[in-house]
Amino acid sequence: MRLTQLPLRQPAYVDTIDWPSLSATEAQRLREFGLCEGASVEALHHGGIWGRGPIACRIGRMTIAMRRHHAAAVTVRTGAEPFGPRHAAMDGDADRDMAA
């Protein structure tokens, strides 16, 4: 299901992202917010008239407002975490990098 279709307050994980549908600048900005395959997401609020505006969503521990067409490029899945503990391997790399 698309992030735009995710019920409010329903935890989910990013399954795939249609990066080619986004401009390079848009894709870079979303990556900087932590949007990647396997990231935890949750739709919090639909803005605008009749809920057709931006979507307030939580990505990991950060809350952002995402344009609807950006959210439509994100496919999510609910249920068990698809890749085990989120970024567990990356956390170890970060600790190693900080020690260097």
BELHUGI-V191634 format. One record per helix or strand of 2 or more residues. SS is the DSSP state (alpha for helix, beta for strand). FROM is the first residue (numbers start at 1). LEN is the number of residues. Records with the same first field share a line. If there is no record, write none. Layout:
SS: FROM-LEN / FROM-LEN
//
This chain:
alpha: 3-3 / 19-3 / 24-9 / 49-3 / 68-4 / 88-12
beta: 12-6 / 40-7 / 55-5 / 62-5 / 74-4
//
